[in-house]
Amino acid sequence: MSKEFKQYKQMAAEQAMDFIESGMVVGLGSGSTALCALEGIAAKLHAGELKDIVGIPCSRFIQREAVKLGVPLTTLDDHPAIDLTIDGADEVDPQLNLIKGGGGALLWEKIIAQVSRREIIIVDERKLSPMLGTLWAVPIEVIPLGWQTHVEYLETLGAEVERRSGEKGTAYRTDEGNFILDCKFGPINDLNLLDRRLKQRAGIVEHGIFLDLATDVIVAGGDGVRHIHASSTKRRGE
């Protein structure tokens, strides 16, 4: 990644920090962009600018990083409602629907997004897309049992499917021990239909299409930082 785009990620993360207040329960997103926000939270805690913050991590990697940085952690069992989550995304459409899961944490990320009062997504301008699937494959988490049968099913839906590889050519495993199938659908005309078809398949644990979950998207690029609020996008349950 170029130094320029690293700077954009940092810019987006810094603006997202403005929404965090002392006493909040904060969802700690996974991925390199969200890690910038975690580092910012740690710095503000150590400087005394924030107090009584507790975080809920979206991956075991972020959990370890939070411990290293001295950010207090809690669990969803103890705090089932999250004030605010800051996370990244792989692709964002004009309605603020997302593709997530490039880092493999899509299941935890979606669980946390669904119980967050505010879901702030921070991205650089390359992640904006006219239609989901244009730029990124859809990660789909499946249990290892019978995973090849899902490949055949996903191909009937129009996907080119590849099982994600981990270290030394072994299958990549999620934090829950599952596989990820990266599915290239191309531009997806009907996100809700695909969502339903994936949910009805036993063995598919979760997919990386996040519908109506982002409340805010902060985009950094060559023209600076802009904040897009989903005021015209109806969230589920509202």
Backbone as numpy.savetxt, mean C-alpha at the origin, in Angstrom:
# Nx Ny Nz CAx CAy CAz Cx Cy Cz
17.14 3.70 -8.72 16.30 4.90 -8.72 17.18 6.15 -8.72
16.79 7.14 -9.52 17.58 8.36 -9.63 17.48 9.18 -8.35
18.48 10.01 -8.14 18.49 10.90 -6.98 17.27 11.82 -7.00
16.84 12.19 -8.21 15.70 13.08 -8.36 14.43 12.47 -7.77
14.18 11.19 -8.11 12.95 10.56 -7.64 13.02 10.22 -6.16
14.21 9.95 -5.65 14.36 9.80 -4.20 13.97 11.08 -3.49
14.34 12.20 -4.08 14.00 13.49 -3.50 12.48 13.71 -3.53
11.83 13.28 -4.62 10.37 13.42 -4.70 9.68 12.62 -3.59
10.16 11.41 -3.36 9.57 10.59 -2.30 9.70 11.29 -0.95
10.85 11.87 -0.71 11.07 12.56 0.56 10.16 13.77 0.68
9.97 14.50 -0.41 9.09 15.66 -0.41 7.65 15.27 -0.07
7.17 14.18 -0.69 5.80 13.72 -0.43 5.65 13.28 1.03
6.65 12.56 1.53 6.59 12.08 2.91 6.57 13.24 3.89
7.35 14.27 3.63 7.41 15.42 4.53 6.06 16.13 4.60
5.36 16.24 3.46 4.06 16.92 3.50 3.05 16.06 4.26
3.12 14.74 4.08 2.19 13.86 4.79 2.35 13.98 6.30
3.56 14.28 6.73 3.83 14.41 8.17 3.01 15.53 8.80
2.60 16.50 8.02 1.83 17.63 8.55 0.47 17.20 9.12
-0.01 16.02 8.72 -1.33 15.58 9.16 -1.28 14.77 10.45
-0.09 14.45 10.93 0.04 13.66 12.15 0.04 14.58 13.37
-0.76 14.23 14.37 -0.83 14.99 15.60 -0.50 14.08 16.78
-0.03 14.69 17.85 0.28 13.94 19.06 -0.96 13.17 19.54
-0.71 11.96 20.06 -1.79 11.14 20.59 -2.44 10.23 19.57
-2.01 10.29 18.32 -2.64 9.49 17.27 -2.15 8.05 17.26
-3.04 7.18 16.76 -2.67 5.82 16.35 -2.41 5.90 14.85
-1.20 5.55 14.43 -0.78 5.77 13.05 -0.44 4.44 12.37
-1.04 4.20 11.21 -0.68 3.05 10.40 0.63 3.33 9.67
1.56 2.41 9.79 2.89 2.58 9.20 2.99 1.75 7.93
2.85 2.42 6.80 2.87 1.72 5.52 4.20 1.07 5.21
4.16 0.17 4.24 5.36 -0.55 3.85 5.91 0.05 2.56
7.14 -0.28 2.22 7.75 0.23 1.00 8.68 1.39 1.24
9.47 1.73 0.22 10.52 2.74 0.38 9.96 4.13 0.64
8.85 4.49 0.00 8.28 5.82 0.22 7.72 5.94 1.63
6.99 4.92 2.06 6.42 4.94 3.42 7.52 4.91 4.48
8.66 4.29 4.15 9.78 4.27 5.09 10.28 5.68 5.35
10.23 6.54 4.34 10.60 7.95 4.54 9.71 8.59 5.60
8.41 8.26 5.56 7.48 8.81 6.56 7.78 8.26 7.94
8.10 6.99 8.03 8.44 6.39 9.31 9.66 7.08 9.92
10.65 7.34 9.10 11.85 8.03 9.58 11.51 9.44 10.05
10.56 10.08 9.35 10.13 11.41 9.77 9.40 11.38 11.10
8.56 10.38 11.30 7.85 10.23 12.58 8.86 10.05 13.71
9.84 9.19 13.47 10.86 8.94 14.50 11.61 10.21 14.86
11.96 10.99 13.84 12.71 12.23 14.08 11.88 13.21 14.91
10.58 13.33 14.60 9.73 14.25 15.35 9.49 13.78 16.78
9.41 12.46 16.98 9.27 11.94 18.32 10.50 12.24 19.16
11.67 12.01 18.59 12.91 12.23 19.33 13.14 13.72 19.61
12.62 14.59 18.72 12.78 16.02 18.91 11.71 16.60 19.84
10.74 15.78 20.21 9.67 16.25 21.09 8.56 16.99 20.36
8.57 16.97 19.02 7.53 17.65 18.25 6.25 16.83 18.20
6.36 15.53 18.39 5.21 14.65 18.51 5.35 13.86 19.80
4.19 13.58 20.43 4.19 12.81 21.66 3.04 11.81 21.63
3.23 10.72 22.37 2.17 9.72 22.57 1.65 9.14 21.26
2.55 8.96 20.31 2.23 8.30 19.05 2.46 6.81 19.21
1.53 6.01 18.69 1.77 4.57 18.58 1.50 4.16 17.14
2.32 3.26 16.64 2.21 2.84 15.25 1.79 1.40 15.11
1.10 1.11 14.00 0.74 -0.25 13.64 1.36 -0.54 12.28
2.33 -1.43 12.21 3.08 -1.65 10.96 2.31 -2.50 9.96
2.58 -2.23 8.67 1.95 -2.97 7.59 2.79 -4.15 7.11
3.94 -4.37 7.72 4.77 -5.52 7.35 5.75 -5.79 8.48
6.30 -6.99 8.48 7.30 -7.32 9.49 8.57 -6.50 9.28
8.89 -6.17 8.03 10.06 -5.33 7.76 9.89 -3.96 8.43
8.73 -3.35 8.24 8.47 -2.03 8.84 8.42 -2.15 10.36
7.92 -3.25 10.86 7.93 -3.48 12.31 9.36 -3.45 12.85
10.27 -4.13 12.16 11.67 -4.15 12.59 12.29 -2.76 12.49
11.98 -2.04 11.42 12.55 -0.69 11.24 12.02 0.26 12.31
10.75 0.14 12.65 10.17 1.00 13.69 10.84 0.77 15.04
11.11 -0.50 15.34 11.80 -0.82 16.59 13.19 -0.20 16.60
13.91 -0.30 15.48 15.25 0.28 15.38 15.21 1.79 15.59
14.16 2.44 15.05 14.06 3.89 15.11 13.43 4.39 16.41
12.96 3.48 17.24 12.39 3.89 18.52 10.96 4.39 18.44
10.21 3.95 17.42 8.80 4.34 17.31 7.95 3.31 18.06
7.18 3.73 19.07 6.36 2.79 19.84 5.33 2.10 18.95
5.12 0.80 19.18 4.20 0.02 18.37 3.05 -0.52 19.20
1.94 -0.78 18.53 0.79 -1.42 19.15 0.21 -2.40 18.13
-0.97 -2.94 18.43 -1.60 -3.92 17.54 -3.03 -3.51 17.23
-3.60 -4.12 16.20 -5.00 -3.88 15.88 -5.93 -4.42 16.96
-5.50 -5.46 17.65 -6.33 -5.98 18.75 -6.51 -4.93 19.84
-5.45 -4.18 20.12 -5.52 -3.15 21.15 -6.10 -1.84 20.63
-5.89 -1.57 19.35 -6.39 -0.32 18.74 -7.03 -0.65 17.38
-8.27 -1.11 17.38 -8.91 -1.54 16.14 -9.30 -0.42 15.19
-9.19 0.82 15.64 -9.45 1.97 14.76 -8.18 2.81 14.69
-7.76 3.11 13.47 -6.51 3.85 13.23 -6.87 5.27 12.79
-6.22 6.25 13.40 -6.51 7.65 13.06 -6.07 7.98 11.64
-4.89 7.52 11.29 -4.30 7.95 10.02 -3.24 6.93 9.61
-3.23 6.57 8.35 -2.18 5.71 7.81 -1.48 6.43 6.67
-0.17 6.34 6.65 0.62 6.87 5.53 1.26 5.69 4.81
0.97 5.55 3.54 1.45 4.41 2.77 1.78 4.85 1.35
2.44 4.00 0.61 2.75 4.27 -0.78 1.83 3.49 -1.70
2.08 3.59 -3.00 1.31 2.83 -3.99 2.17 2.66 -5.24
1.82 1.64 -6.01 2.53 1.39 -7.26 1.87 2.12 -8.44
0.56 2.33 -8.34 -0.17 3.00 -9.42 -1.41 3.64 -8.82
-1.75 4.84 -9.31 -2.89 5.60 -8.80 -3.69 6.13 -9.99
-5.01 5.87 -10.00 -5.83 6.37 -11.10 -6.51 7.69 -10.70
-7.22 8.35 -11.62 -7.81 9.66 -11.29 -8.85 9.61 -10.17
-9.45 8.44 -9.91 -10.43 8.32 -8.83 -9.76 7.92 -7.50
-8.44 7.89 -7.48 -7.63 7.52 -6.32 -7.76 6.05 -5.94
-8.16 5.21 -6.91 -8.01 3.77 -6.74 -6.54 3.44 -6.94
-6.10 2.33 -6.35 -4.67 2.03 -6.30 -4.38 0.60 -6.73
-3.15 0.40 -7.21 -2.53 -0.92 -7.21 -1.40 -0.86 -6.21
-1.42 -1.83 -5.26 -0.39 -1.93 -4.24 0.07 -3.38 -4.16
1.20 -3.58 -3.52 1.69 -4.93 -3.33 3.00 -5.23 -4.02
3.60 -4.20 -4.64 4.90 -4.42 -5.27 5.95 -4.89 -4.28
5.78 -4.49 -3.01 6.70 -4.93 -1.97 6.25 -6.18 -1.25
5.07 -6.69 -1.61 4.59 -7.95 -1.06 3.72 -7.86 0.17
3.41 -6.64 0.64 2.68 -6.50 1.91 1.21 -6.16 1.72
0.64 -6.51 0.58 -0.70 -6.04 0.24 -1.78 -6.48 1.22
-1.67 -7.68 1.80 -2.70 -8.16 2.71 -2.75 -7.31 3.98
-1.61 -7.15 4.63 -1.57 -6.31 5.84 -1.95 -4.88 5.51
-1.47 -4.37 4.37 -1.77 -2.99 3.98 -3.26 -2.77 3.80
-3.94 -3.74 3.20 -5.38 -3.56 2.98 -6.16 -3.66 4.27
-5.78 -4.59 5.13 -6.45 -4.70 6.43 -6.35 -3.38 7.19
-5.17 -2.81 7.21 -4.95 -1.56 7.93 -5.65 -0.39 7.26
-5.65 -0.37 5.93 -6.35 0.71 5.21 -7.84 0.70 5.51
-8.44 -0.47 5.62 -9.88 -0.58 5.82 -10.33 -0.07 7.18
-9.43 -0.04 8.16 -9.81 0.44 9.49 -9.19 1.80 9.81
-8.68 2.47 8.78 -8.08 3.79 8.96 -9.09 4.88 8.65
-9.20 5.84 9.56 -10.10 6.97 9.31 -9.61 7.81 8.13
-8.29 7.85 7.99 -7.70 8.59 6.88 -6.54 7.79 6.30
-6.58 7.55 5.00 -5.54 6.77 4.32 -4.82 7.71 3.35
-3.63 8.14 3.75 -2.86 9.09 2.94 -1.81 8.32 2.13
-1.90 8.44 0.83 -0.98 7.75 -0.08 0.04 8.76 -0.58
1.32 8.42 -0.48 2.38 9.32 -0.94 3.11 8.65 -2.10
3.23 9.39 -3.20 3.84 8.84 -4.42 4.63 9.93 -5.13
5.53 9.50 -6.03 6.09 10.45 -6.97 5.23 10.42 -8.23
5.42 11.39 -9.09 4.52 11.61 -10.22 4.49 10.47 -11.23
5.49 9.58 -11.21 5.51 8.46 -12.15 4.40 7.46 -11.87
3.83 7.49 -10.67 2.84 6.49 -10.28 1.42 6.84 -10.73
1.23 8.04 -11.26 -0.10 8.44 -11.71 -0.39 7.80 -13.07
-1.64 7.31 -13.22 -2.00 6.55 -14.41 -3.43 6.88 -14.82
-3.73 6.89 -16.10 -5.12 7.15 -16.52 -6.06 6.00 -16.20
-5.50 4.77 -16.08 -6.32 3.58 -15.80 -5.44 2.52 -15.15
-5.89 1.96 -14.04 -5.08 0.95 -13.35 -4.79 -0.23 -14.28
-3.59 -0.75 -14.14 -3.14 -1.84 -15.00 -2.31 -1.37 -16.17
-2.32 -0.07 -16.41 -1.54 0.49 -17.52 -0.05 0.40 -17.23
0.32 0.64 -15.99 1.74 0.71 -15.62 2.22 -0.50 -14.83
1.31 -1.18 -14.15 1.75 -2.14 -13.15 0.90 -3.41 -13.20
1.53 -4.55 -12.95 0.79 -5.80 -12.79 0.06 -5.78 -11.45
-1.01 -6.56 -11.35 -1.77 -6.66 -10.11 -1.21 -7.82 -9.28
-0.66 -7.56 -8.11 -0.20 -8.66 -7.25 -1.40 -9.36 -6.62
-1.39 -10.68 -6.66 -2.48 -11.46 -6.08 -1.85 -12.49 -5.14
-2.25 -12.44 -3.87 -1.71 -13.35 -2.87 -2.57 -14.61 -2.81
-1.91 -15.77 -2.95 -2.62 -17.05 -2.95 -1.93 -18.00 -1.97
-2.71 -18.95 -1.41 -2.08 -19.96 -0.59 -1.30 -20.91 -1.49
-0.23 -21.53 -0.99 0.58 -22.41 -1.84 -0.18 -23.61 -2.39
-1.15 -24.15 -1.62 -1.89 -25.31 -2.07 -2.65 -25.01 -3.35
-2.33 -25.72 -4.42 -3.06 -25.57 -5.67 -2.86 -24.26 -6.38
-1.72 -23.61 -6.13 -1.52 -22.26 -6.69 -1.57 -22.26 -8.22
-1.16 -23.36 -8.83 -1.15 -23.39 -10.30 -2.56 -23.38 -10.88
-3.54 -23.86 -10.11 -4.92 -23.81 -10.61 -5.39 -22.37 -10.71
-4.85 -21.50 -9.86 -5.23 -20.09 -9.92 -4.63 -19.42 -11.15
-3.45 -19.88 -11.57 -2.85 -19.34 -12.79 -3.80 -19.55 -13.95
-4.34 -20.76 -14.06 -5.26 -21.06 -15.15 -6.52 -20.20 -15.05
-7.04 -20.04 -13.85 -8.22 -19.21 -13.66 -7.95 -17.76 -14.04
-6.82 -17.23 -13.59 -6.49 -15.83 -13.86 -6.25 -15.60 -15.35
-5.74 -16.60 -16.02 -5.55 -16.48 -17.48 -6.89 -16.39 -18.19
-7.94 -17.04 -17.66 -9.26 -16.92 -18.28 -9.82 -15.51 -18.11
-9.28 -14.77 -17.12 -9.71 -13.38 -16.91 -8.88 -12.40 -17.73
-7.93 -12.94 -18.51 -7.15 -12.09 -19.40 -5.78 -11.71 -18.90
-5.30 -12.35 -17.83 -4.02 -11.97 -17.24 -2.87 -12.80 -17.80
-1.72 -12.16 -17.89 -0.45 -12.87 -18.04 0.11 -13.02 -16.64
0.35 -14.25 -16.21 0.62 -14.53 -14.80 2.05 -15.03 -14.61
2.69 -14.50 -13.58 4.02 -14.95 -13.21 4.09 -15.05 -11.69
4.52 -16.21 -11.20 4.72 -16.33 -9.75 5.97 -15.57 -9.37
5.87 -14.73 -8.33 6.99 -13.90 -7.92 8.10 -14.76 -7.32
9.33 -14.42 -7.66 10.48 -15.16 -7.15 11.12 -14.43 -5.98
11.67 -15.21 -5.07 12.39 -14.65 -3.93 13.87 -14.85 -4.08
14.54 -15.08 -2.99 15.98 -15.25 -3.02 16.38 -16.58 -3.65
17.44 -16.54 -4.44 18.03 -17.73 -5.05 17.03 -18.52 -5.88
16.09 -17.80 -6.50 15.15 -18.45 -7.39 14.00 -19.18 -6.72
13.94 -19.17 -5.40 12.82 -19.80 -4.71 11.59 -18.90 -4.81
10.43 -19.47 -4.52 9.21 -18.68 -4.56 9.23 -17.62 -3.46
8.81 -16.41 -3.82 8.66 -15.35 -2.82 7.55 -15.74 -1.85
7.77 -15.49 -0.56 6.77 -15.76 0.46 6.38 -14.46 1.16
5.09 -14.26 1.34 4.61 -13.08 2.07 4.82 -13.29 3.57
4.48 -12.29 4.35 4.59 -12.41 5.81 3.68 -13.50 6.36
2.66 -13.88 5.59 1.77 -14.96 6.01 2.15 -16.30 5.38
3.30 -16.33 4.68 3.77 -17.58 4.10 3.14 -17.95 2.77
2.46 -17.01 2.14 1.78 -17.27 0.87 2.63 -16.87 -0.33
2.16 -17.26 -1.52 2.79 -16.87 -2.78 2.13 -15.60 -3.30
2.84 -14.91 -4.20 2.24 -13.80 -4.94 2.33 -14.09 -6.43
1.20 -13.97 -7.09 1.12 -14.07 -8.54 0.99 -12.66 -9.09
1.95 -12.24 -9.89 1.89 -10.91 -10.52 1.17 -11.06 -11.85
0.05 -10.34 -11.97 -0.87 -10.55 -13.09 -0.98 -9.29 -13.95
-0.51 -9.40 -15.18 -0.60 -8.29 -16.12 -1.92 -8.38 -16.87
-2.86 -7.54 -16.49 -4.15 -7.47 -17.15 -4.17 -6.43 -18.27
-3.18 -5.52 -18.26 -3.30 -4.35 -19.10 -4.30 -3.40 -18.46
-4.66 -2.31 -19.14 -5.63 -1.37 -18.57 -6.94 -2.08 -18.20
-7.39 -1.88 -16.97 -8.55 -2.61 -16.45 -9.79 -1.73 -16.56
-10.71 -2.12 -17.43 -11.89 -1.30 -17.69 -12.91 -1.34 -16.56
-13.04 -2.49 -15.90 -14.06 -2.65 -14.86 -13.39 -3.20 -13.60
-12.96 -2.31 -12.74 -12.27 -2.71 -11.52 -13.18 -3.48 -10.57
-14.43 -3.07 -10.48 -15.36 -3.73 -9.56 -15.66 -5.16 -9.99
-15.77 -5.38 -11.29 -16.01 -6.73 -11.79 -14.82 -7.63 -11.50
-13.62 -7.14 -11.75 -12.43 -7.94 -11.47 -12.32 -8.21 -9.97
-12.61 -7.22 -9.15 -12.60 -7.38 -7.70 -13.52 -8.53 -7.28
-14.72 -8.57 -7.82 -15.68 -9.62 -7.47 -15.20 -10.99 -7.92
-14.65 -11.05 -9.12 -14.21 -12.35 -9.65 -13.02 -12.91 -8.86
-12.18 -12.04 -8.37 -11.05 -12.50 -7.57 -11.51 -12.94 -6.18
-12.46 -12.22 -5.61 -12.94 -12.55 -4.27 -13.71 -13.87 -4.23
-14.30 -14.26 -5.34 -15.13 -15.47 -5.34 -14.30 -16.75 -5.47
-13.00 -16.62 -5.67 -12.13 -17.77 -5.89 -11.48 -18.22 -4.60
-11.83 -19.43 -4.11 -11.20 -19.98 -2.91 -9.71 -20.18 -3.16
-8.90 -19.77 -2.18 -7.45 -19.91 -2.32 -6.77 -18.60 -2.66
-7.53 -17.67 -3.25 -7.01 -16.31 -3.42 -7.26 -15.57 -2.11
-6.19 -15.20 -1.45 -6.29 -14.58 -0.13 -6.69 -13.11 -0.26
-5.99 -12.38 -1.13 -6.26 -10.96 -1.34 -5.58 -10.52 -2.62
-6.02 -9.39 -3.15 -5.41 -8.84 -4.35 -5.00 -7.39 -4.11
-4.19 -6.87 -5.00 -3.58 -5.55 -4.80 -4.33 -4.38 -5.39
-5.60 -4.57 -5.76 -6.42 -3.45 -6.20 -7.13 -2.89 -4.98
-6.86 -1.62 -4.68 -7.45 -0.96 -3.51 -8.50 0.03 -4.02
-9.76 -0.32 -3.84 -10.86 0.49 -4.33 -11.45 1.36 -3.22
-11.55 2.64 -3.47 -12.25 3.57 -2.55 -11.68 3.56 -1.14
-10.38 3.36 -1.01 -9.76 3.34 0.31 -8.89 4.57 0.57
-8.28 5.13 -0.45 -7.44 6.31 -0.25 -8.31 7.55 -0.06
-8.06 8.28 1.02 -8.76 9.55 1.23 -7.95 10.72 0.68
-6.63 10.56 0.62 -5.73 11.62 0.17 -4.58 10.98 -0.62
-4.15 11.68 -1.66 -2.92 11.29 -2.37 -2.02 12.53 -2.45
-0.80 12.37 -1.98 0.19 13.45 -2.07 1.20 13.06 -3.13
1.30 13.91 -4.15 2.13 13.62 -5.32 3.26 14.63 -5.38
4.48 14.14 -5.49 5.65 15.02 -5.64 6.25 14.81 -7.02
6.68 15.92 -7.63 7.28 15.85 -8.95 8.05 17.11 -9.27
8.32 17.28 -10.55 9.11 18.41 -10.99 8.48 19.76 -10.71
7.15 19.78 -10.60 6.44 21.04 -10.33 6.15 21.24 -8.85
6.74 20.39 -8.00 6.52 20.52 -6.56 5.61 19.43 -6.03
4.90 19.74 -4.94 4.04 18.77 -4.27 2.60 19.22 -4.36
1.71 18.29 -4.69 0.28 18.63 -4.68 -0.49 17.58 -3.89
-1.56 18.04 -3.30 -2.41 17.21 -2.44 -3.75 17.02 -3.12
-4.10 15.77 -3.41 -5.38 15.43 -4.02 -6.25 14.80 -2.95
-7.41 15.40 -2.68 -8.32 14.87 -1.66 -9.51 14.21 -2.33
-9.90 13.07 -1.81 -10.98 12.30 -2.43 -12.35 12.83 -2.03
-12.52 14.13 -2.09 -13.80 14.73 -1.70 -14.92 14.34 -2.65
-14.56 14.04 -3.89 -15.58 13.66 -4.86 -15.64 12.15 -5.06
-14.89 11.41 -4.24 -14.88 9.94 -4.35 -15.55 9.36 -3.13
-16.57 8.60 -3.31 -17.30 8.02 -2.20 -16.58 6.79 -1.69
-16.25 6.77 -0.41 -15.61 5.60 0.20 -16.68 4.57 0.57
-16.27 3.32 0.58 -17.18 2.26 0.97 -17.70 2.47 2.38
-19.02 2.23 2.53 -19.62 2.34 3.86 -20.15 3.73 4.15
-19.91 4.68 3.24 -20.40 6.04 3.49 -21.71 6.27 2.72
